[in-house]
Structure formats: C-alpha cells, structure tokens
Amino acid sequence: MEIDQLDCFKEYGEFILQKLDSVPQYPSKQEDWIPTSLDDCLVRLREAAEKTVELATSPVRIGVMGEFSSGKTLLLGSLIGYADALPISENPTTGNVTAIHIVPQSGFVTTQADNFRVEYLSHEGVNECLQFMLEEASRRTTAAGLAPMPLSKLNTGKDIINWCEDTWNRSKNLELRYLLRELVLFIRAYQAYGEAMCGGHYQIDAITAHEGLQLIEQPMAIQSLHFEDLPPAHIRLPSPPQRLPTKLLQNSFPLIRRVDIEVKISREIWDFAGASEFVLLDFPGLGAANSGARDTFLSLRELAEVQTILVLLNGKTPGSDRANKIFTMMQQQRPGQDLKDLILVGVGRFDQLPLDNEGSERELDRLIESSRLLDSEDVFRKLKVLQTTVDAASAFTTQQDRIVLLSPLLGLAELAKRSTTVKAGSPEFLANLDYPDYLERSKRLQQKWELLSTRLLESDPRSHLGKQLSYFAQDGGVAKLRDLIQNHVASHGLKQLHQDTRRAADNLLQQQEYLKNIIAEIHEQGIPTADTQDLIEFRAAIENLDKTYRNFQKSLGKEPLKDRRGDVVSDVVKDELTFKILNWNEWTLLFNKANNGNITIAEFKGAAGKLFDRGNRVNSTLPTKSEDFYPAFAKTVQELESFARDRIHQAVADLLSQLSHHIAAERDHLQANLRPEMEQEIETKFGVEEADIFYKLLLGCDPNQWQEAIISEINSKEQAISPEIMFPLARKDEKHNIGQIFDWSPEKSPDLPRTGNHQLFVLRLRDEITASASLHLVQYVSEINQQVNAELEGILDQVIPTLQNLSKKEALLRHIAAGNSPAKLAIPTWLQILSQVSTSSYTEDNFQV
C-alpha cells in the first residue's frame, strides 16, 4: 500500500520538475509585467518537488544517535558483523554523519565495506553551519561571563578569527575554548578548500577512508594552549582535485557533509530478506563537553529526514543528563511530533554496568540464589543502578519491548566463535578479543544476567526485564536489536516515510496554489500580445551592450595599457628613457678621453699651454664627480615624465576608441533613439529614478564621452616625479660635503685606491643610472594605469546596473524604444506551462494534470 503511494508521489514530483525545466529561473528579470513574487514561488515550488521525489525514492532512514563513549561505533560494527569496518573517528571533538547502505550477500562470508563516497557541504550549507556555530559561541560566551558576542560585526572569516583570538586570550573556559578552536579550524578549512570543493563529492578507497577519516586527536590541555598553537591555515586550493588523497581529506574534514558506505553482509549474519530497504545513519557522538558544534548541526539536519531513531545510552554511566540533552535537541528538530513512536533504545556497555557501587553484584548473587519467586520490582528494589538504567531508557519510549540491553563485544565474540574463516574484525581487534581475561568480567556478568532472567521468566513469562536480560545473555543483545530494527522498519519506518513524503507532497500542492494565484493576478492585469521590431532591436542593443561591458570589466587589470600599435606603454617609456640616457654628451666626452681603458685629463705645456689654456674653463664639461651627472638626469626625467603622460593619455583614448568600435552597432542604434531633451519628459512621466537611468544610458552608450573625465581625474591625482629621489649616485647633502669623486678627477687623492679600468666603470655607471630611472618611471606608469582601471571600473559600476535595471523596467524600455507607443508581447510559452503546472494535483493512488 505505502509502496504504491510512494510511487505516485514520485511520479507527481517528477512531472512538476520536468515542466519547471522549461521555465526561466527568474521570469521577472525577463519581463517587467511579471511580479517578482513569481520568482520566489518557483524557487519554493522546485524545492518542494525535489523534496517530494527525494523522499518518495528514499529507503527508510534509521538514525543512530548516542551519548559519547556509549560504544556506538562498536555497536555498528557488531550489527554489520565486522568490528572496525567503518572509518568512523573516535575523536570526541569531531565526526561525520555516515550513511551505511546494506547490501545482502549469499553464503557465510566476512562483511565487506567498499564504495566509499565523501560528500562536501554546499556553500549554503557552510553558511548555515557557521551561523549555527556562531549562535552556540554566543551562548557559551555569555555563559563564560564575557561581553555579548558582536554578531552584527562579524561579517567575514577574518572578523570571526580575530574575535576568536581575542576571546581565547580573555577566557580559559573549557567549553568556550573547544568551540573557538572548532570555529577557527572550520573557517580556515573553508578559506583554503571551500571554493574548490564545496558541493562536490568524491569516491575514495578503503585505505584512504580509514586513514583520512581517523583524525589525530587535538591536544586536550586546551586551557594551557596558546591561540598561536592552533593548527595554521592551509594553502588555498585553486581548483577541484581529480582525486581525494589522505592528507587533503584530513585537512578538508570540517567541510564534509556526509560519508556514504556500501556494506555487504552475509544473510547468515543479518537476514533481512523481504524487508523494506533501509539505510543506517550514524550521527557523531553528542553530549560530551567537547563535542563539535558542527557535528551537532549535521546530526540535527539529517535527523529531520529519518523515520526511525536508535538512541544508544551509556550503561557504564547510568543516569547521565546527556541523554536528556540529546532528546531535547531531537524534539526541537521535529516539533509537534511524538518522537517516542520513532525511537528504539539501546543501552550500550551494559556489561560494564557499575555493579561494584554499593555492593550491587553481591545483591545480584543473592537474587539469583533466592528461593522465592522474583519479579521486576524485587530486582529494581535491590539493584538501584539497574532501575536507573531502565528508567533512563524508558524516558525515550512508551514500549518496553523497544529497549535492548547491549554488549557489542559479546556479540562479536559470539560471531567469532561460529567460524574461523569468517572474520569478526581486523587482526588487531581479534587479537584483543583473544587476549586472556579480556572478556572475563563481561562473560561472568553475562552468565549471572542469564540466571536472573531465567528466575524472572519463571515467575512471569511476559516479564519485559526478564526478556531483555535473556536477549543480552544470548549474544549481548545484538541479534535482538537486528530483529527490532527490521520489524520497526516494516511496521513503523515505512509508514513514517509515507507520512513524511505525503507532508512534502501537501507542501508542493500549497506552492501550486500560490502559483495559481500569481497567474490569476497576471491575467487580471492584461498581458501584451506582441513586440514591435523597434522594441526587439532596442532590447537586443541593451542586452549586448550589457554583455560587452561586463566582459570588458572582467578583463580590466589583466593587461597593462597599450598604445595603438599594441606596445605596452611602460615598455615604450622604458625604451625612450634608455635611448635618451645613451645619448647623453657626458658619455661621449668620457669615452673620447679613454686610452687603453683609462681616462686621462691632459695638461697643456709650452706654447700650446699659452695658446689653449683657458683656466677654469678647460675640461669643465667633463664629469669628474657624481653630481656632474645630475643636471642631465633631472632634465631627462622631466622630459620622460611628460612623454609618459602623453603616451598614457593617448593609450586611454585608444582603449576607449577600441571599446566604442566594438559596440558600434549598439551605440549607433541607441544614439538614434536617445535625445537629451527626453530626460525631462521621462522625469515627468516616470520619475527621478527613471530620468537618472536615461541620463546614465545617454552617457554610457558611447565610451568616447568618458575620456575627458578620466584624464581630468588622473591628472588631479597624479604625483610628480622627483629626480632628486630617483638619482642613484651620491650627492652633497647635510651629512656629506661632496658626492663621489671619480678616479680620473684631479681632485682624487693619490692615496685612495683606484679602479683598474675606467671605461668599464663608466659603462656600469650608465647602466645603474638607466636601471634606477627605469624602475621609477615604470612604477609611475603602473600607478597611473591602476588609476585608469579604477576610473573605468567606477564608470562601469554605474553603467552596467543601469542597463540591467532598464531591462527590468518594461514601460520605460518601451517608451524610449518607440516613443511610448502601446506595444504588446505574445504570451510566453513558459507562462502557459506554469498554468498547466498550477492545476495538476495528486490523490493517494495517482496524480492528475
């Protein structure tokens, strides 16, 4: 019955999704007369249809939840028949939701786990998880006596990490520090891997799963830990990986949403032939002081989707309030629903029940040896710890037959005895199991509980406690739990799945009603029937211009400014600088005085001296010290500054001209329709906002009109180049009476060391001057280039939204395109599809179109 109805729900949801695939995602962005409420309605409609199909095709989900250290991991191993087959972390501070898909196999063979699939949180899921963690951090901050958490100011990952560091240094509260560490690791993982991996899923092998999902335990002495000692941020992953190696799996662990595993189980271990398909969902251990907030978020989110819940209590610490916390969290996720109908209860580690307290084991012996008839009240009166344990379990369910007392170790030991070829665990686990006296206490108590169950059942064959102890005595209660799960799936789980799916389908119907009302509103307004050719062309021009400008904006900064020949402006300036410096007269004078590599300043003697010696004027243009190069350097820098400015201005004009040429068709079409006097007319008819749109469109459609404003702006911000700062040679200043004196200068002291080859020194000097000036001028051009990009970015930030906004304002668009002549649109095909979608429905047996 339920199976057939689930098929009906599936067909119904798939029909809606198929129709929605032919409908634009955001219709209101295409047509001004379509209300934006339709966009939201379609999003909700699709989500409701997807949820209906998901539930209708889903197996029954059994959520396994337990107090931390209740033996949940080992219990799952005992259920599937292999102690450590699952790569589930024992670390109390972190864990994953693990979906165990059970596949039966013939023959008595060892259980195998394979087909490991890791699914990562979507970006939306990361944001929801982060909000959940921040709310918990706010609660713990207040509980620690600190100032309230400034949630409104924590807008980025950096803000949150800075707050975490400040809070860490102000408080050593244990619970708060555990959460602060978790927040930091979560954000750092997202910053490194979120862009590349969120929303993805990967197949991994068993070795990678076991090594990558078994995390190294974090230092527990967290109160003495410095914030700087927390694991550092990882290197950002630029693109999605082709495979998921162990180290990457460990580093990205906080972002994992779920791990799916296929487990092949022999029917001789667990025979569920004829039963409905089900999946075991292992939720991370909750209730410990250092349990992860991320784990809680993931568990609660998945909990809303399960039909049966197995709650595992810790028999080693009966009466703990952790179980009540778990129940409260579960109830909050499913308000208005009696969870006790969904819950099975297991008491894990029942073989470690603290009977030593108050001599309970001696009381157990006396009860066994007693000659009078026993009932449950007698046992509870003598064994208070047992009564506490059963009472805690009874708080989760109204039916005593849904409570199982468990010892996974005894169950696995029983399985290991059945065959030497079928393994109940890894060699390491089996070695511990065979260790002398390893199970001595558990087996001793197992025998005593069996004797007590016999006494209780002799007195009352219907005794719930007697049956519970009897199942425990057989194999640690594991076989009974398997039967209980299987029967609950058949009698309650499938029914619950049907109810969940029907609720999803009812929500889908409700969304269809909203859609029907919106379509009725559209019809009441009257729908245009056709577009004029002018409107089609005008709309196309706006869309093409928008697309071209957005692509141009994305390319800004990727390439430097170029001249009309395609040469980079900074390279042109650099070449011009080199040419000018190489042509300085100073180099010619020096090289003309070089002889065998040395520069010599000759003295005139005799008649030649009397004729040609002109005193101080002789050789006055020959550089003999570093300052002699400064006048030529300053002159060249000033000339190059002007040269660079001219080249930049020309490059800006060329760039805008190229852009204008690229949009020539759109520009010409728009300019033919746009008249400046229309602005006042539009303001009167439509308002100031629409007039502003028109004004920006008028300026935005021709990039050549931007040139004057851009050049004026960069000129106003331009910083002049200072030759004094750029000059690389020593000069006279407050600390130095004179700059560098060259070896060929008569002023050079003969006692000072001299260069071996003056000509090589001059060449190095020329290179140094060229390199220094080139570095500063290239930086100058680069800074102006960045200013140009910023100005273009600012203009496009005004123009592009204007184009997009105009596309949404149908009336204004039509007015500009055709003088506001009444033109109508044909009814879109997708609107007819939505009309059909809004009228389809379902019954319990089929759906109707």
Disulfide bonds with the S-S distance in Angstrom:
none
